[in-house]
Amino acid sequence: MTRVAETDLAEAERSIQKKDPHRTQGKSMNAASKVSAGDKSGPMKIVCLVGSPHGRRGNTARLLDEVLRGAASRGAVAETVFLRGAEVRPCRGCDRCHIEGRCPQRDDFAAIRERIMAADGLIMASPNYINQVSAQLKAFIDRCCGVIHCLGFEGRYGAAVVTSGGGPEKMIADYLNQFHIMTGIHPVGAVHATMAEMPDGEFTEAVRRRAFHLGRRLVGAWKTGARYPWVERRMAAFHARMAALIAYRRQQWPFEYDWWQKHRGL
Ligand SMILES: Cc1cc2nc3c(=O)[nH]c(=O)nc-3n(C[C@H](O)[C@H](O)[C@H](O)COP(=O)(O)O)c2cc1C
């Protein structure tokens, strides 16, 4: 059974006090062909981020539900964070994350980030808003600049869900999966739907099947530690780019330079 709960951010704040926020940071840059995001004796834990202001009643959340049904059929448990009910302010570009390893803004971003770090998988879900993700989700993505530079979600598996009025959706799904790669998450695919093609706003059987199988694939990949060569190639290229950037910025970004020296042998 799918267990989907709206996140309780106060509870999340309490639980993250007990966790090591950098538990993924000790891994070698030359990742093995299989990765583990933690203990696999229990069910896979998935966090979903929904960027739609329509929340759980929106088209995107309804399509996500089909993905979660597939994930639940392989035993996964999931919680969904609806960004419309959270406060994640836009990045101010202050560079504190690079300089000190922390964001000075006090809102819900840190709690959501730590929930992802405590999970095995991340599903990013957004409507098409003028050929991009929604502003709510983009704000979260921009706030992940420090996560990206230090590959903070490494070892997890991901997927993307997108709906649009008339299309396109694929380029937005690709963008979300590229975000996954930049944070160290291994994406397994995406599902998207053009609502104008859905009779009476209901997803067709074909779309529902694709969504269901995406959920199953996500859990299967986590269980087996599967790696896709195209993802490995993009990840390796991105890691090399980050290493060069952090080395170049060693004076300006001491936190990230120290982190790369300590954990990646820069
Ligand atoms: C501000 C805004 C911008 C949108 N831009 C596009 C667009 O560029 N292309 C498109 O096909 N649909 C666009 N749509 C339609 C939504 O993507 C579509 O209705 C989607 O399924 C809504 O998902 P939701 O119910 O989860 O919010 C837009 C809707 C809004 C409100």
PDBQT file of the ligand as one rigid body, heavy atoms in Angstrom, charges set to zero:
ROOT
HETATM    1  C1  LIG A 301       1.347  29.854 -15.091  1.00  0.00    +0.000 C 
HETATM    2  C2  LIG A 301       1.061  28.665 -15.956  1.00  0.00    +0.000 A 
HETATM    3  C3  LIG A 301       1.870  28.416 -17.020  1.00  0.00    +0.000 A 
HETATM    4  C4  LIG A 301       1.647  27.327 -17.850  1.00  0.00    +0.000 A 
HETATM    5  N1  LIG A 301       2.444  27.133 -18.927  1.00  0.00    +0.000 NA
HETATM    6  C5  LIG A 301       2.202  26.118 -19.767  1.00  0.00    +0.000 A 
HETATM    7  C6  LIG A 301       3.007  25.947 -20.928  1.00  0.00    +0.000 A 
HETATM    8  O1  LIG A 301       3.910  26.708 -21.225  1.00  0.00    +0.000 OA
HETATM    9  N2  LIG A 301       2.739  24.884 -21.728  1.00  0.00    +0.000 N 
HETATM   10  C7  LIG A 301       1.718  24.008 -21.445  1.00  0.00    +0.000 A 
HETATM   11  O2  LIG A 301       1.516  23.065 -22.203  1.00  0.00    +0.000 OA
HETATM   12  N3  LIG A 301       0.954  24.137 -20.326  1.00  0.00    +0.000 NA
HETATM   13  C8  LIG A 301       1.160  25.173 -19.493  1.00  0.00    +0.000 A 
HETATM   14  N4  LIG A 301       0.383  25.333 -18.382  1.00  0.00    +0.000 N 
HETATM   15  C9  LIG A 301      -0.638  24.312 -18.052  1.00  0.00    +0.000 C 
HETATM   16  C10 LIG A 301      -0.160  23.328 -16.984  1.00  0.00    +0.000 C 
HETATM   17  O3  LIG A 301       1.139  22.857 -17.248  1.00  0.00    +0.000 OA
HETATM   18  C11 LIG A 301      -1.069  22.103 -16.893  1.00  0.00    +0.000 C 
HETATM   19  O4  LIG A 301      -2.390  22.499 -16.681  1.00  0.00    +0.000 OA
HETATM   20  C12 LIG A 301      -0.618  21.152 -15.811  1.00  0.00    +0.000 C 
HETATM   21  O5  LIG A 301      -1.181  19.881 -16.025  1.00  0.00    +0.000 OA
HETATM   22  C13 LIG A 301      -1.010  21.652 -14.419  1.00  0.00    +0.000 C 
HETATM   23  O6  LIG A 301      -0.609  20.712 -13.463  1.00  0.00    +0.000 OA
HETATM   24  P1  LIG A 301      -1.127  20.831 -11.952  1.00  0.00    +0.000 P 
HETATM   25  O7  LIG A 301      -2.605  20.614 -11.968  1.00  0.00    +0.000 OA
HETATM   26  O8  LIG A 301      -0.395  19.757 -11.237  1.00  0.00    +0.000 OA
HETATM   27  O9  LIG A 301      -0.761  22.197 -11.492  1.00  0.00    +0.000 OA
HETATM   28  C14 LIG A 301       0.585  26.433 -17.559  1.00  0.00    +0.000 A 
HETATM   29  C15 LIG A 301      -0.253  26.692 -16.456  1.00  0.00    +0.000 A 
HETATM   30  C16 LIG A 301      -0.021  27.789 -15.658  1.00  0.00    +0.000 A 
HETATM   31  C17 LIG A 301      -0.924  28.068 -14.500  1.00  0.00    +0.000 C 
ENDROOT
TORSDOF 0
